[in-house]
Amino acid sequence: MATPSKLYTLCSLLMAALFAYSAAVQLNDPDWYFWFLLYAVACVVNLVNWAITSKKINQFAEAALWLGMFLFIKVLAEDFVNGISGFWSLDLSERVIREKIGSGLVIISMVLQLMASLSSPEAPTQKRPRYLEYGMGILVGFGYALPFVFFVVLKGEMKF
């Protein structure tokens, strides 16, 4: 496993915190068991994968990736059938948009974590590729900035 940089480590911990919060607020949803599991597994993978890479953690990451893709497609279909908003909408007042963005964040995070766990296992002192670090940085920036802008700056309100 390549040596994680401070940026990659910080981004993984920030994503773990975001997914832990997301898991905690899912308990009032009608299908909470899907979303809680998705965010909890994504939290654990981000929490430990930057430091410890193992086959078991990669299996959890793959499971979260598949569940995230399933839920992303489910939300897209629900949005399309009900005509709630468009594919590119970022209106966080709608539940389906929040779920679409959340599952998308999990998918991208799990892809980056899996790519990081596969990078250069024969050279443990080698650094991770820059695109993994910057990808995690962009993911953290988007994951934290979008809700801040919507709820704090624009003072948007959620619909249930």
Backbone as a chain_set.jsonl record, in Angstrom:
{"seq": "MATPSKLYTLCSLLMAALFAYSAAVQLNDPDWYFWFLLYAVACVVNLVNWAITSKKINQFAEAALWLGMFLFIKVLAEDFVNGISGFWSLDLSERVIREKIGSGLVIISMVLQLMASLSSPEAPTQKRPRYLEYGMGILVGFGYALPFVFFVVLKGEMKF", "coords": {"N": [[0.843, -1.176, 0.0], [0.551, 2.19, -0.827], [2.04, 5.068, 0.704], [-0.059, 7.143, 2.582], [-0.806, 10.599, 2.072], [-0.842, 13.631, 4.06], [-2.954, 15.214, 3.232], [-4.673, 13.34, 1.958], [-5.264, 11.668, 4.116], [-6.523, 13.488, 5.907], [-8.734, 14.212, 4.305], [-10.034, 11.728, 4.066], [-10.773, 11.292, 6.732], [-12.482, 13.483, 7.122], [-14.509, 12.854, 5.287], [-15.395, 10.509, 6.475], [-16.493, 11.578, 8.817], [-18.571, 13.113, 7.699], [-20.14, 11.087, 6.542], [-20.789, 9.661, 8.85], [-22.412, 11.507, 10.198], [-24.446, 11.661, 8.276], [-25.457, 9.054, 8.394], [-26.491, 9.095, 10.959], [-28.71, 10.79, 10.783], [-30.573, 9.435, 9.317], [-32.528, 7.882, 10.433], [-35.192, 8.622, 10.497], [-36.286, 8.237, 8.051], [-38.413, 6.521, 5.655], [-37.208, 4.341, 4.382], [-34.939, 3.784, 5.926], [-33.145, 1.766, 6.631], [-31.673, 1.01, 4.358], [-30.242, 3.376, 3.754], [-28.965, 4.036, 6.171], [-27.249, 1.827, 6.478], [-25.683, 2.128, 4.142], [-24.367, 4.646, 4.566], [-23.104, 4.153, 7.029], [-21.317, 2.039, 6.488], [-19.745, 3.294, 4.536], [-18.647, 5.283, 6.123], [-17.061, 3.761, 7.937], [-15.238, 2.565, 6.137], [-13.917, 4.847, 5.088], [-12.848, 5.753, 7.445], [-10.943, 3.864, 8.28], [-9.537, 2.916, 6.032], [-7.54, 4.587, 4.997], [-5.384, 4.158, 6.594], [-5.138, 1.402, 7.145], [-5.115, -1.186, 4.973], [-6.949, -3.849, 3.89], [-8.132, -7.039, 2.758], [-10.71, -7.524, 3.685], [-11.68, -4.94, 4.328], [-11.676, -3.851, 1.784], [-13.657, -5.44, 0.668], [-15.877, -4.528, 2.083], [-15.882, -1.921, 1.099], [-16.439, -2.417, -1.601], [-18.995, -3.533, -1.337], [-20.39, -1.322, -0.308], [-20.097, 0.346, -2.497], [-21.61, -1.007, -4.484], [-24.16, -1.023, -3.239], [-24.534, 1.742, -3.053], [-24.652, 2.398, -5.8], [-26.979, 1.016, -6.507], [-28.911, 2.375, -4.917], [-28.596, 4.939, -5.94], [-29.531, 4.626, -8.571], [-32.15, 3.86, -7.951], [-33.123, 6.226, -6.758], [-32.851, 8.007, -8.904], [-34.692, 6.859, -10.685], [-37.069, 7.148, -9.201], [-37.184, 9.933, -9.086], [-37.433, 10.525, -11.83], [-39.866, 9.235, -12.521], [-41.717, 10.536, -10.852], [-41.3, 13.13, -11.6], [-39.898, 15.151, -10.154], [-37.515, 16.737, -10.118], [-34.742, 17.756, -12.232], [-31.964, 15.83, -13.59], [-29.511, 17.104, -13.067], [-30.074, 18.766, -10.968], [-29.492, 20.587, -7.969], [-31.005, 21.187, -5.802], [-31.418, 21.099, -2.607], [-33.67, 21.028, -1.054], [-35.408, 19.085, -1.789], [-36.063, 15.694, -1.052], [-35.275, 13.526, -2.734], [-33.186, 14.621, -4.168], [-31.297, 15.155, -2.188], [-30.791, 12.491, -1.444], [-29.821, 11.496, -3.858], [-27.453, 12.968, -4.18], [-26.114, 12.2, -1.847], [-25.795, 9.385, -2.214], [-24.264, 9.501, -4.508], [-21.932, 10.758, -3.529], [-21.025, 8.707, -1.844], [-20.518, 6.683, -3.734], [-18.441, 7.821, -5.316], [-16.517, 8.227, -3.325], [-16.029, 5.574, -2.476], [-15.0, 4.466, -4.83], [-12.629, 5.961, -5.074], [-11.371, 5.178, -2.671], [-11.051, 2.415, -3.126], [-9.379, 2.487, -5.379], [-7.161, 3.697, -4.212], [-6.4, 1.73, -2.416], [-5.439, -0.166, -4.122], [-3.245, 0.957, -5.287], [0.057, 0.652, -6.038], [1.052, -1.773, -4.396], [3.467, -3.086, -4.169], [5.388, -1.241, -3.56], [5.664, 0.072, -0.716], [6.568, 2.505, 0.359], [6.142, 4.405, -1.501], [4.415, 7.309, -2.683], [0.866, 8.018, -2.859], [-0.994, 8.288, -5.95], [-1.434, 11.585, -7.294], [-3.949, 12.294, -8.311], [-5.739, 10.835, -6.774], [-5.518, 12.005, -4.257], [-6.274, 14.675, -4.84], [-8.793, 14.169, -5.857], [-10.149, 13.222, -3.587], [-9.97, 15.552, -2.093], [-11.511, 17.371, -3.622], [-13.945, 16.063, -3.442], [-14.481, 16.263, -0.678], [-14.626, 19.052, -0.479], [-16.902, 19.607, -2.102], [-18.825, 18.023, -0.776], [-19.053, 19.25, 1.733], [-19.375, 21.978, 1.151], [-21.683, 22.331, -0.482], [-24.099, 21.743, 1.144], [-23.652, 23.754, 3.077], [-23.745, 26.16, 1.591], [-26.369, 25.963, 0.579], [-28.091, 25.691, 2.886], [-27.16, 27.591, 4.767], [-26.205, 29.966, 3.477], [-28.106, 30.446, 1.358], [-30.325, 29.954, 2.804], [-32.125, 27.786, 2.555], [-34.899, 25.467, 2.864], [-35.824, 22.211, 3.976], [-37.92, 19.844, 2.317], [-40.221, 17.304, 3.166]], "CA": [[0.0, 0.0, 0.0], [1.305, 3.423, -0.892], [1.94, 5.896, 1.896], [-1.045, 8.218, 2.421], [-0.352, 11.942, 2.421], [-1.661, 14.278, 5.084], [-4.186, 15.65, 2.572], [-5.539, 12.179, 1.764], [-5.706, 11.234, 5.446], [-7.501, 14.46, 6.389], [-9.954, 14.096, 3.5], [-10.715, 10.486, 4.448], [-11.395, 11.5, 8.046], [-13.608, 14.399, 6.944], [-15.594, 12.103, 4.642], [-15.929, 9.61, 7.501], [-17.36, 12.387, 9.683], [-19.777, 13.46, 6.934], [-20.964, 9.885, 6.424], [-21.311, 9.336, 10.184], [-23.543, 12.408, 10.405], [-25.516, 11.25, 7.359], [-26.062, 7.835, 8.937], [-27.231, 9.431, 12.176], [-29.969, 11.477, 10.504], [-31.399, 8.617, 8.422], [-33.453, 7.032, 11.169], [-36.59, 9.041, 10.338], [-36.712, 7.937, 6.679], [-39.163, 5.265, 5.533], [-36.291, 3.268, 3.993], [-33.738, 4.128, 6.677], [-32.227, 0.63, 6.724], [-30.751, 1.085, 3.22], [-29.387, 4.554, 3.832], [-28.111, 3.928, 7.348], [-26.202, 0.853, 6.154], [-24.792, 2.729, 3.147], [-23.519, 5.673, 5.162], [-22.288, 3.574, 8.097], [-20.207, 1.302, 5.872], [-18.868, 4.293, 3.922], [-17.933, 5.91, 7.238], [-16.03, 2.837, 8.425], [-14.208, 2.419, 5.102], [-13.112, 6.065, 5.071], [-12.185, 5.902, 8.736], [-9.805, 2.968, 8.467], [-8.832, 2.511, 4.815], [-6.357, 5.408, 4.745], [-4.285, 3.655, 7.423], [-5.056, -0.058, 7.096], [-5.785, -1.753, 3.813], [-7.053, -5.301, 3.962], [-9.114, -7.597, 1.838], [-12.025, -7.365, 4.305], [-12.097, -3.548, 4.157], [-11.989, -3.691, 0.36], [-14.954, -6.066, 0.436], [-16.875, -3.573, 2.583], [-15.919, -0.807, 0.148], [-17.152, -2.898, -2.789], [-20.415, -3.662, -0.98], [-20.943, 0.036, -0.243], [-20.149, 0.842, -3.874], [-22.774, -1.609, -5.154], [-25.375, -0.506, -2.612], [-24.645, 3.129, -3.472], [-25.126, 2.436, -7.186], [-28.377, 0.592, -6.49], [-29.733, 3.458, -4.371], [-28.529, 6.054, -6.885], [-30.46, 4.298, -9.666], [-33.494, 3.91, -7.358], [-33.505, 7.621, -6.582], [-33.031, 8.579, -10.237], [-35.954, 6.357, -11.225], [-38.139, 7.804, -8.443], [-37.217, 11.319, -9.544], [-37.933, 10.547, -13.204], [-41.279, 8.843, -12.534], [-42.525, 11.567, -10.191], [-41.007, 14.437, -12.189], [-39.598, 16.083, -9.072], [-36.496, 17.69, -10.578], [-33.895, 17.209, -13.274], [-30.792, 15.045, -13.196], [-28.438, 17.97, -12.588], [-30.563, 19.652, -9.922], [-28.819, 20.573, -6.67], [-31.962, 21.764, -4.864], [-31.411, 20.203, -1.445], [-34.947, 21.006, -0.352], [-36.071, 17.833, -2.185], [-35.47, 14.481, -0.486], [-34.612, 12.705, -3.75], [-31.927, 15.27, -4.538], [-30.357, 14.874, -1.094], [-30.407, 11.084, -1.534], [-29.006, 11.331, -5.066], [-26.129, 13.515, -3.902], [-25.492, 11.347, -0.831], [-25.34, 8.127, -2.806], [-23.174, 9.848, -5.415], [-20.737, 10.955, -2.714], [-20.555, 7.391, -1.409], [-19.968, 5.982, -4.897], [-17.143, 8.405, -5.664], [-15.603, 7.956, -2.224], [-15.638, 4.167, -2.486], [-14.121, 4.271, -5.99], [-11.318, 6.505, -4.718], [-10.772, 4.335, -1.637], [-10.613, 1.168, -3.756], [-8.217, 2.798, -6.211], [-6.04, 3.958, -3.309], [-5.943, 0.472, -1.818], [-4.775, -0.938, -5.164], [-2.092, 1.671, -5.832], [1.428, 0.257, -5.705], [1.262, -2.591, -3.205], [4.85, -3.565, -4.096], [6.251, -0.152, -3.095], [4.923, 0.673, 0.397], [7.009, 3.856, 0.691], [5.768, 5.304, -2.589], [3.234, 8.129, -2.406], [-0.328, 7.76, -3.673], [-1.104, 9.199, -7.094], [-2.0, 12.887, -6.959], [-5.368, 12.39, -8.648], [-6.512, 10.302, -5.656], [-5.539, 13.032, -3.219], [-7.084, 15.802, -5.288], [-10.171, 13.688, -5.962], [-10.722, 13.248, -2.237], [-10.093, 16.963, -1.708], [-12.667, 17.927, -4.324], [-15.123, 15.418, -2.861], [-14.714, 16.898, 0.623], [-15.068, 20.42, -0.739], [-18.281, 19.578, -2.578], [-19.684, 17.431, 0.252], [-19.262, 20.191, 2.825], [-19.752, 23.303, 0.667], [-23.047, 22.379, -1.011], [-25.09, 21.981, 2.208], [-23.407, 25.054, 3.707], [-24.283, 27.211, 0.723], [-27.83, 25.856, 0.465], [-28.824, 25.892, 4.134], [-26.713, 28.763, 5.522], [-26.159, 31.17, 2.641], [-29.391, 30.639, 0.681], [-31.369, 29.724, 3.824], [-33.11, 26.852, 2.028], [-35.563, 24.594, 3.828], [-36.081, 20.869, 3.457], [-39.283, 19.299, 2.191], [-40.176, 15.884, 3.536]], "C": [[0.886, 1.236, 0.0], [1.062, 4.244, 0.374], [0.92, 7.013, 1.679], [-0.443, 9.565, 2.813], [-1.257, 12.503, 3.515], [-2.985, 14.746, 4.496], [-5.166, 14.493, 2.427], [-6.108, 11.7, 3.099], [-6.774, 12.173, 5.995], [-8.813, 14.341, 5.626], [-10.733, 12.825, 3.845], [-11.421, 10.641, 5.784], [-12.586, 12.454, 7.953], [-14.785, 13.71, 6.26], [-16.215, 11.12, 5.632], [-16.874, 10.371, 8.429], [-18.658, 12.757, 8.973], [-20.704, 12.256, 6.81], [-21.521, 9.446, 7.771], [-22.518, 10.223, 10.5], [-24.727, 11.989, 9.531], [-26.214, 9.992, 7.855], [-26.939, 8.159, 10.138], [-28.583, 10.074, 11.886], [-30.9, 10.673, 9.602], [-32.52, 7.885, 9.133], [-34.913, 7.457, 11.068], [-37.103, 8.795, 8.919], [-37.52, 6.644, 6.636], [-38.269, 4.083, 5.143], [-34.919, 3.48, 4.647], [-32.702, 3.017, 6.679], [-31.261, 0.588, 5.552], [-29.731, 2.201, 3.43], [-28.471, 4.512, 5.041], [-26.956, 2.974, 7.069], [-25.191, 1.447, 5.175], [-23.834, 3.718, 3.796], [-22.628, 5.12, 6.269], [-21.093, 2.817, 7.526], [-19.228, 2.276, 5.214], [-18.044, 5.018, 4.989], [-16.779, 5.028, 7.709], [-14.9, 2.698, 7.41], [-13.319, 3.657, 5.071], [-12.321, 6.246, 6.35], [-10.929, 5.047, 8.844], [-8.986, 2.693, 7.208], [-7.605, 3.355, 4.519], [-5.152, 4.879, 5.509], [-4.066, 2.162, 7.268], [-5.81, -0.535, 5.869], [-5.786, -3.267, 3.968], [-8.12, -5.767, 2.983], [-10.534, -7.396, 2.38], [-12.541, -5.929, 4.133], [-12.446, -3.281, 2.7], [-13.325, -4.335, 0.02], [-16.084, -5.17, 0.944], [-17.016, -2.396, 1.62], [-16.674, -1.213, -1.121], [-18.646, -3.042, -2.518], [-21.077, -2.287, -0.912], [-21.055, 0.639, -1.637], [-21.371, 0.298, -4.6], [-24.088, -1.118, -4.572], [-25.599, 0.955, -3.006], [-25.147, 3.255, -4.897], [-26.589, 2.028, -7.278], [-29.284, 1.728, -6.015], [-29.718, 4.686, -5.277], [-29.512, 5.833, -8.035], [-31.902, 4.348, -9.161], [-33.984, 5.346, -7.242], [-33.707, 8.303, -7.934], [-34.354, 8.137, -10.855], [-37.135, 7.018, -10.526], [-38.292, 9.257, -8.881], [-37.816, 11.423, -10.94], [-39.429, 10.253, -13.259], [-42.164, 9.943, -11.946], [-42.282, 12.97, -10.742], [-40.668, 15.502, -11.172], [-38.597, 17.156, -9.514], [-35.661, 17.024, -11.655], [-32.69, 16.473, -12.715], [-29.728, 15.924, -12.548], [-28.869, 18.897, -11.459], [-29.772, 19.473, -8.629], [-29.698, 21.196, -5.588], [-32.134, 20.824, -3.674], [-32.709, 20.227, -0.649], [-35.708, 19.718, -0.661], [-35.322, 16.617, -1.633], [-34.708, 13.684, -1.535], [-33.289, 13.322, -4.187], [-30.884, 15.026, -3.453], [-29.876, 13.432, -1.159], [-29.539, 10.82, -2.754], [-27.583, 11.809, -4.798], [-25.406, 12.65, -2.872], [-24.983, 10.036, -1.405], [-24.218, 8.376, -3.805], [-21.867, 10.081, -4.678], [-20.156, 9.626, -2.243], [-19.899, 6.651, -2.573], [-18.575, 6.509, -5.226], [-16.115, 8.119, -4.579], [-15.125, 6.501, -2.237], [-14.738, 3.854, -3.687], [-12.721, 4.773, -5.668], [-10.62, 5.658, -3.657], [-10.271, 3.009, -2.227], [-9.401, 1.393, -4.643], [-6.981, 3.04, -5.344], [-5.512, 2.667, -2.701], [-5.215, -0.401, -2.834], [-3.5, -0.282, -5.673], [-0.789, 1.191, -5.211], [1.596, -0.579, -4.445], [2.711, -3.062, -3.063], [5.812, -2.494, -3.595], [5.566, 0.6, -1.958], [5.354, 2.093, 0.745], [6.649, 4.867, -0.388], [4.5, 6.073, -2.216], [2.085, 7.714, -3.308], [-0.331, 8.705, -4.866], [-1.836, 10.481, -6.699], [-3.491, 12.962, -7.255], [-6.25, 11.79, -7.551], [-6.625, 11.341, -4.536], [-6.441, 14.198, -3.618], [-8.551, 15.406, -5.449], [-10.859, 13.692, -4.609], [-10.907, 14.683, -1.765], [-11.305, 17.631, -2.341], [-13.955, 17.358, -3.745], [-15.478, 16.037, -1.511], [-15.242, 18.319, 0.425], [-16.52, 20.471, -1.176], [-19.221, 19.096, -1.482], [-19.984, 18.368, 1.412], [-19.793, 21.545, 2.335], [-21.204, 23.367, 0.205], [-24.099, 22.557, 0.089], [-24.902, 23.328, 2.896], [-24.014, 26.176, 2.881], [-25.806, 27.157, 0.699], [-28.541, 26.242, 1.752], [-28.421, 27.163, 4.888], [-26.778, 30.03, 4.673], [-27.523, 31.454, 2.008], [-30.589, 30.463, 1.609], [-32.512, 28.854, 3.278], [-33.705, 26.006, 3.134], [-35.882, 23.26, 3.173], [-37.571, 20.591, 3.366], [-39.185, 17.82, 2.547], [-41.129, 15.09, 2.746]], "O": [[1.86, 1.309, 0.749], [0.021, 4.128, 1.021], [1.019, 7.754, 0.701], [0.332, 9.657, 3.765], [-2.292, 11.926, 3.848], [-4.019, 14.692, 5.162], [-6.35, 14.637, 2.732], [-7.289, 11.369, 3.197], [-7.808, 11.722, 6.489], [-9.887, 14.367, 6.228], [-11.962, 12.851, 3.907], [-12.547, 10.172, 5.951], [-13.592, 12.254, 8.634], [-15.937, 13.957, 6.616], [-17.43, 10.921, 5.627], [-17.936, 9.862, 8.788], [-19.729, 12.719, 9.579], [-21.919, 12.389, 6.957], [-22.627, 8.908, 7.828], [-23.528, 9.74, 11.011], [-25.869, 11.965, 9.991], [-27.435, 9.878, 7.747], [-28.004, 7.568, 10.313], [-29.515, 9.914, 12.674], [-31.926, 11.194, 9.165], [-33.389, 7.315, 8.473], [-35.793, 6.721, 11.513], [-38.253, 9.117, 8.621], [-37.335, 5.767, 7.481], [-38.542, 2.948, 5.533], [-33.881, 3.367, 3.996], [-31.503, 3.292, 6.723], [-30.118, 0.165, 5.729], [-28.524, 1.996, 3.301], [-27.311, 4.913, 4.948], [-25.808, 3.281, 7.39], [-23.983, 1.289, 5.355], [-22.622, 3.634, 3.596], [-21.499, 5.582, 6.429], [-19.977, 2.945, 8.031], [-18.014, 2.101, 5.324], [-16.873, 5.326, 4.768], [-15.653, 5.501, 7.86], [-13.728, 2.711, 7.785], [-12.095, 3.534, 5.032], [-11.238, 6.831, 6.336], [-9.945, 5.477, 9.446], [-7.835, 2.271, 7.317], [-6.695, 2.876, 3.843], [-4.014, 5.127, 5.112], [-2.925, 1.703, 7.261], [-7.014, -0.309, 5.746], [-4.737, -3.883, 4.154], [-8.901, -4.973, 2.457], [-11.457, -7.127, 1.612], [-13.716, -5.729, 3.825], [-13.404, -2.564, 2.412], [-14.054, -3.827, -0.831], [-17.13, -5.067, 0.304], [-18.124, -1.93, 1.355], [-17.462, -0.43, -1.651], [-19.468, -2.711, -3.372], [-22.193, -2.107, -1.4], [-22.007, 1.364, -1.925], [-22.089, 1.051, -5.258], [-25.029, -0.829, -5.312], [-26.733, 1.359, -3.265], [-25.975, 4.119, -5.187], [-27.355, 2.621, -8.037], [-30.308, 2.01, -6.638], [-30.719, 5.397, -5.372], [-30.238, 6.748, -8.423], [-32.785, 4.829, -9.87], [-35.126, 5.647, -7.586], [-34.638, 9.093, -8.094], [-35.055, 8.938, -11.474], [-38.102, 7.408, -11.181], [-39.411, 9.749, -9.027], [-38.623, 12.315, -11.204], [-40.174, 10.937, -13.959], [-43.231, 10.242, -12.481], [-42.996, 13.904, -10.379], [-41.104, 16.646, -11.307], [-38.823, 18.347, -9.299], [-35.859, 15.847, -11.956], [-32.435, 16.495, -11.511], [-29.107, 15.514, -11.567], [-28.082, 19.744, -11.036], [-29.428, 18.356, -8.244], [-29.193, 21.676, -4.574], [-32.907, 19.868, -3.735], [-32.831, 19.508, 0.342], [-36.562, 19.303, 0.121], [-34.099, 16.529, -1.738], [-33.605, 13.211, -1.263], [-32.361, 12.595, -4.543], [-29.727, 14.727, -3.752], [-28.692, 13.164, -0.954], [-28.617, 10.006, -2.693], [-26.62, 11.13, -5.151], [-24.21, 12.395, -3.012], [-23.861, 9.623, -1.112], [-23.314, 7.551, -3.936], [-20.808, 9.654, -5.139], [-18.939, 9.441, -2.242], [-18.834, 6.056, -2.407], [-17.637, 5.729, -5.394], [-14.965, 7.801, -4.882], [-13.941, 6.236, -2.03], [-13.809, 3.056, -3.567], [-11.735, 4.093, -5.952], [-9.411, 5.443, -3.733], [-9.192, 2.537, -1.869], [-8.485, 0.569, -4.656], [-5.878, 2.63, -5.706], [-4.307, 2.525, -2.493], [-4.452, -1.287, -2.448], [-2.746, -0.907, -6.419], [-0.575, 1.315, -4.005], [2.238, -0.121, -3.499], [3.143, -3.4, -1.961], [6.947, -2.812, -3.239], [4.955, 1.643, -2.187], [4.585, 2.826, 1.367], [6.838, 6.069, -0.196], [3.626, 5.552, -1.523], [2.29, 7.137, -4.376], [0.252, 9.788, -4.811], [-2.745, 10.458, -5.87], [-4.228, 13.625, -6.526], [-7.402, 12.199, -7.408], [-7.69, 11.526, -3.948], [-7.269, 14.652, -2.829], [-9.447, 16.214, -5.203], [-12.01, 14.112, -4.491], [-11.898, 14.995, -1.105], [-12.037, 18.366, -1.679], [-14.939, 18.079, -3.577], [-16.648, 16.305, -1.238], [-16.193, 18.732, 1.088], [-17.29, 21.29, -0.676], [-20.286, 19.678, -1.272], [-21.056, 18.288, 2.011], [-20.576, 22.187, 3.034], [-21.889, 24.355, 0.469], [-24.93, 23.458, -0.025], [-25.882, 23.979, 3.26], [-24.714, 27.039, 3.411], [-26.463, 28.194, 0.789], [-29.486, 27.03, 1.726], [-29.252, 27.755, 5.577], [-27.337, 31.042, 5.096], [-28.037, 32.568, 2.108], [-31.721, 30.782, 1.247], [-33.69, 29.135, 3.499], [-33.11, 25.84, 4.2], [-36.172, 23.188, 1.979], [-38.367, 21.027, 4.198], [-38.18, 17.169, 2.261], [-41.223, 13.876, 2.928]]}, "num_chains": 1, "name": "protein.A"}
